[in-house]
Amino acid sequence: MAAKNPRDDVVMTLTSDETAARRPNDLESFWLPFTPNRAFKRAPRLIARAKDMHYFTTDGRVVLDGTAGLWCTNAGHNRDAIVAAIQQQAEELDYSPAFQFAHPKAFELASRVAALAPADLDRVFFCNSGSEAVDTALKIALAYHNVRGQGARTRLIGRERGYHGVGFGGISVGGIVTNRKFFGTLLAGVDHLPATYSRGHQAFTKGEPEWGAHLADELERIVALHDASTIAAVIVEPMAGSTGVLPAPKGYLAKLRAICDRHGILLIFDEVITAFGRLGHAFAAERYGVTPDMITFAKGITSGAVPMGGVIVREGIYDAFMQGPEHVVELFHGYTYSAHPLACAAGLATLDLYRDEKLFERARKLEPAWADAAMTLKDLPGVLDIRTVGLTAGIDLASRPGAYGLRAYEAMERGFRDEGIMVRITGDTLALTPPLIVSEAQIGEIFDKVGRLIRAVI
Ligand SMILES: Cc1ncc(COP(=O)(O)O)c(C=O)c1O
């Protein structure tokens, strides 16, 4: 059935009553995040439903999900077991506070997450997003030093090109200029390590580059500048995803660990993207054999189905807080929706799927085929670099003169409309990060489609 709403100047061919019902009649009110709103509202990319590896648009087209949503639907979309768990939980317990009260699934999920995490990373604090997870970890770091009588340790060290969400803590330690420059003075006392990417030394590397471990030594320089007694924590992504898939150079994270140990500085891995199989393990910490003091997670914990994030901390950090009168709160921090019952139910069902379908191992096994397929695009005109790690690829395109980001934007737009694929863009980089259920045939399909996109926009 075809329909045209007079309030909507976008013509869509609707295929059923169902899609007609889903079609919005006013695009003005919703202010889309991280989106050019005017361009979007002139030609919206609207999604009606999803299943496994695919989205279905409101005008009835099928779109292959090359990005696991926003790096989050690791188990694929609308998996029956996760949907059923959410439905059942909604009937049973819609909400209970996590301040002073709790529900059993919160403990169950925390134990399951702790069991997956390396070493003594055994205590889990829940929140609702990656940004909240980052701000929580930074606050725990500051408070930890405080309760141990080292309250002068207030400096936080991030990294250029790092993305740690959009809270004030996250943008302060983050290293993306556009995410910082509009928002005032940010947190005081923050310093940054240099980014680990150098095209000259690393172009077209599969996995972790050989070059770059020495950049961790910059932490020694920062420590010498400020003195270790003023530094609380270092936060890095094991693989910087949002600035274009920048895997850690070989040996880099171990070096950071050693320097932090030398100076009593906490090391935080922001694993909001890398946790839950993206790099072939439950956590990237395992892939690199490096144990941080805290791990932030979100996204894949529920395969994107319900918002949830969290911080896993080493037992000793938690224990440092467990002092003083027992009726007094030990950490003055938390969210109304920490450990929300729907999120916990979705999280448990998701972890079951990861385990039962061996999805982390699957990602590990698919990694060589994924990397080979990505590199088939190496010689296309305008391709400056391709990087892969786990089930992730970043493809740098040459920018159009005077129009940074336009080429990748056109590729994303064309991908959705003409090729039936969702790709993620950052500047003129295309990022590909499919659900871990992707088949080898679909890997081929992804890179065939992306190859056509690149040719079309060059
Ligand atoms: C490493 C990292 N940290 C934090 C975040 C923020 O997560 P959220 O968007 O859930 O706040 C992201 C999001 O992509 C991320 O990649």
The ligand as a Tripos MOL2 file, in Angstrom:
@<TRIPOS>MOLECULE
LIG
   16    16     1     0     0
SMALL
NO_CHARGES

@<TRIPOS>ATOM
      1 C1         35.6310    3.5110   23.9190 C.3       1 LIG1
      2 C2         34.3070    4.1580   24.1560 C.ar      1 LIG1
      3 N1         34.0320    4.6870   25.3540 N.ar      1 LIG1
      4 C3         32.8540    5.2550   25.6300 C.ar      1 LIG1
      5 C4         31.8790    5.3300   24.6770 C.ar      1 LIG1
      6 C5         30.5750    6.0040   24.9910 C.3       1 LIG1
      7 O1         29.5460    5.1120   25.0500 O.3       1 LIG1
      8 P1         28.0260    5.6390   25.0640 P.3       1 LIG1
      9 O2         27.7670    6.1790   23.7050 O.co2     1 LIG1
     10 O3         27.2550    4.3950   25.3990 O.co2     1 LIG1
     11 O4         27.9310    6.6700   26.1340 O.co2     1 LIG1
     12 C6         32.1050    4.7890   23.4110 C.ar      1 LIG1
     13 C7         31.0780    4.8410   22.3710 C.2       1 LIG1
     14 O5         31.2870    4.5060   21.2340 O.2       1 LIG1
     15 C8         33.3610    4.1960   23.1450 C.ar      1 LIG1
     16 O6         33.6520    3.7160   21.9430 O.3       1 LIG1
@<TRIPOS>BOND
     1     1     2 1
     2     2     3 ar
     3     2    15 ar
     4     3     4 ar
     5     4     5 ar
     6     5     6 1
     7     5    12 ar
     8     6     7 1
     9     7     8 1
    10     8     9 2
    11     8    10 1
    12     8    11 1
    13    12    13 1
    14    12    15 ar
    15    13    14 2
    16    15    16 1
@<TRIPOS>SUBSTRUCTURE
     1 LIG1         1 GROUP 0 **** ****
